[in-house]
Amino acid sequence: MPNGYTGTVDESISQQLRAAAGALLAALDEPERARATHRFDDLGARRWIEYRPRPRPGVCLADLRRAARKATHRLLASALSPSAYAQAVAIIGLEEILDRAEGGHRDRHSDDYWVAVFGDPIRDEAWGWRVEGHHLSISMTIVADQVSPAPIFFGANPAAVRWAGRPITRPLGPEEDLGRALLDTLSPRARAMAVIAEAAPTDIISATRPHVDTPMAPLGVSADQLSPTGRSMLDQLVALYLERFPPELADREARRLAGSPVHFAWAGPSWPGQRHYYRVQGDDLLIEYDNTADDGNHAHTVLRRPSGDFGGDLLAAHHRSAH
């Protein structure tokens, strides 16, 4: 298996995911199950990330009974840390806030999220699942009880709802604050390398592509060019994204990245309330953040493993082993 993977950790998480996915499928009736399930080799449906309100593979929570909706949430919670699951639920709830702000013209609602299962979680060696909707896309792929937990997309619109300047809800506040705090620690020389553009791009660069070519240029500033404080801040920023996973998977991913070169890049102004973007790149790691729409109050974040997204590295290793 790829370097950094430990069977004991993955087998434990895999068993939890299998149990949760099996409980979900058991809670669906036959027509619902037919819409929710796809072949594992249906790459068009499985290698998919779409954070905009678009048609998508799977079955919609709005069409499910209470037990099946609850089973979907338990599946989602089984793949995320408690803090990340809280972020996911807050993102889902923002659909009602956005619907109110738009006067209901786009009929947004917090049950407009979809679940899809690929393969048979009980019998198949290779299988996966995804929970997805506006500003949320969580994909998990399992091959021979090894877990590939990417990509994970969290967005928020509005990024912040405030009363008298105080935040009522700000699901991706830590991602924004840590990125800006890291930028503020940089020396003039390091900052000149980190800031790659005066204006932020309109969205994350990886967008909704099923495959991402990396590294993205320019790289920005490398960790070994930072002060001890800057390196510590960069470590905290990477940890924030890795800790979207359950602790066992987060620790595994941190060990995999230990000692590998990591780069940080920023685009746009540095002060709050302006459109800005950053990214972190490492060994099979891409983190992107943007807050560029709606005058800097509409955030997107994604954690991807360009070689390991949708289990690509696990499948390659499994095929080599099998042959």
N, C-alpha and C positions, 0 to 999 in steps of 0.2 A: 504493500500500500504506500501512498505518497508519504514523504518524510513529514513527521510531525503528527501522524494519525496514531491513535492508541485504541486498540480494539475494545478494551474494557469500558472506556468512556463512551465510545460510540455505540457499543452494544446496549448499554443502559438507556441512552437517549433514544436509540432506534426502537427498543421495546416499548418505550412510552409513546413514541409517535405511532407505532403500529397499533397499539391498543386504542389510542385516541381516534385514529383514522378508521379503524374497524368499528368503533362505537358510532362514529358519524354515519358510515354506510348502513349500519344496522338501523339507524333512526330514520332513514329515508325510505319512502315507498318505492315501488318499482319504476314508475316514470321519473321520479326525482333522481333515483340512482342512475338511470340511463343517461340523464343530462349531466350528472356530476362526474361520471367515470369516463376515462379515455385510455386508449392503449399507451403504454409507456413509450413505445416507439413512434407515437404521433408527435413528431418534433415541432410541427407548427403550433400545436396546442401547448406542448410542455415547455419549450424554450421560448417563453413569453413573459414580457413585463410591460404593463400598460397602466400608467397612473392617471390617465385622463378619463373622463366619463365616456367610455366607448363600449360597444358590445365586446364580450369576452367569453372564452370557454368556461363551462361549468354551470352550476345551478345557483340561482339568486336566493339570498337569505329571505327576501321578501316573500318568496313563494313557498317557504318551508314552515312546518309547524314548530311550535315552541321547543320541543325536545331536540329537533334537528338543528335549530338555530343555536341552542345551548351547546350541542355537541361540536358545532363549528367553532364556537368560541373556546371550548376546551382544547380542541386541536391547535388553535392559534396560540393559546396560552402555553401549551406544552413545548412550543418551539422558541419561546421568548422568555427573557428574564422578567421578573415582576415589574421593573421600571419600564422596560420596553413594551410590555403588554399594556401598562397604563397609558403610555404614549399612543399605542395603536387604538385603544378604546377612545381616547380623547380626539384623535384624528377622525374616527368614525362619527363621533358626536358633532364635530364641526360641520358636517353636512347639513345639519338642521340650522345652525347659525348662518351658514352661507345661503341656504334656501330663504331664510327670513330676510337677509340683506338684499337678495335679488327679487324680493316680492313674490317668490314662488314660481317665477316664470320658467325655470328649468326643471321643476318638480324633483329637486334633490331630496333624498331621504336616507336616513342612517341604516336602513336595511338593504340599500343598493350595493351590497358586497356579495361576492361570488366565491364559491369553493369548487375546486376541481381536484380529483384524485387520478393519478396516472398509474396504471397497473393495479395489482391486487396486494394490498398491504399485509394480508395474512399469509398468502402463499408465495408471492413472487420474491425473488432475490433482489431485483431492481424495481423500485417503485418511487413515487413521489406525490407531492400535493402542493396546492397553492391556494391562499386566501387573498383576494384582490378586489379592489374597487378604487374609487377616486382617492388619490393620494396615499394608497396603501397597496403594497405588493410584497407578499412573503412567500418565497419558494423554498421547499426542502426536497432534497433528493437523497435517497438511501440506496446504497449498493452493497450487498453482502454485509449488512449491518454497519456500514460506514456512512456517516452523515455529511452531506455537503449542504451547508446552510446559507446559500446565496443564489440570487440577489435578494437584498432586503431594501425596500424603498419606503421611506416615510416622508410625507409632505404635510403642509398645513396651510389652509386658506380659510380665514385669515391666520397669519402667523401669530398674531397677538390680538386679544380682545382686552381692552383696558377700561378702567373706571378711574377718572381723575388722575390719569397718568400711571395708575397701578395696574399690573397685569391680573386679569381675571382668569385667563387661560393662555398658555404659551407652550404648547407641547414640545416644540423643538428649541426652546430657549437655551438649554445647555449646549447644544450644537453650535448655535450662533455665538454665545458668550465665550466659550472656550477657544473657538477659532479666532475671534477678535483679540482675546487676551494673549494668545500665542503671538499674533502679529505685533501687539504692543510691546512684547518683551524683546523683540529683535533689535539688534544693533543697526545703525544706518547701513552698513555694508550688507548684512544679512537681509535686511528689509528690501534693499535694492534688488537682490536676487530673488526674493520671494514674490514681490509684486510683479506680475507678468503682464498686466494691462491696466490702464487707467479706468476703463469701463468694463463692467461685468458682462459675460455672455447672457443671452436671453433665457437660457435654461442650462441644466446640467448637460455636459457634452455627450455623455453616453446615451442620453435620451432613452428611447424604448427599444434599442437595438438588442437582438438576442445574443450577438457576439460583440465584444468590445476589443479593439486593438489598442494595446498599451506597449510602452509607456506613452502618455500624452505629452507633447512638447508645447512649451518649455516645462522643464521639470520643477523649476523654482529653486528653493534652497534645501540642501541636504541636512539631515540631522547632525552629521559630524561637523557642520559649519556653524552650529548654534552654541550658545553659551549653555552651561549646565542648567540654568533656569529655563532656557528655550527648549532644550532637549526634554526636560521634565514635562513642560507644557505640551509638547508634541506627543509624548507618551500618553499623557492624560487624554488628549484628543482621540488618539487611536483607540485607547481603552474604552472611551465612551461609546464608540461605534461597535467594537467587538462585544461589549457587554450588553448589546441587544440580545445576544444569545444566552441560553442558560449557562450558569457558571462553568460547567464542565467543558462545554464547547468554546466558551470565551477563553478559558485557560489554554485549551489546545491550540486555538488560533494564535494566541499571544506567544506560545512556545514556538510555533511554526515561524513566526515573524522575527523572533529574537536574533539579533545580530545581522539582519539583512538591511540594506540601505533603504531609507525612507526619505521622501521629499515632500515639501509643503509649498504650495503655490496659492497666491491670492490675486483677485482681480476686483477693481472697483475701489471706491472710497473706504476708509477705515472706520468712519463714525457711524453710530446707529441711525436707522431710519433711511439709509441710502442703499441703493442696489449694489449688492456685493456677492462674491463667489469665492470659494476656495476648494482645493482638492489635496488629497494625500495619496501618494503612490508608494508602494513597497513591493515585496516579493509576492506576486500573485494577489495584489491588493489594490483596489481603487475605491477611495472615498470621495464623493462629491457633495457639495453643499451649494445651494444658491438661494438668494432671497432677492429676486429681480423683478417680479411682477407686482402690480398694484402698489407702486411706489415703495417697494421694499417691505411689503407686509404679506408675502406669499412665498413660502419656503418649500424647497425640495431637498431631500437628502437621499443618498443611496450608498450602500456598501456592496461592492461586487468583488468577485474573484475571477478575473478575466479568463484564466485557464480552468478554474474550478466551478464557474457558474453552471447551475443546473446539473451538477455532478460530472462535468466533463473530465476532470482529472481522475475521479473514481472509476468511471467507465473505461477510460483508457488503461488504467492499471489493471482493472478486472479482465479486460480482453487480453492483455499481455499475459496475465497469469493463466487464463483459460487455454491459451494457445502455446 
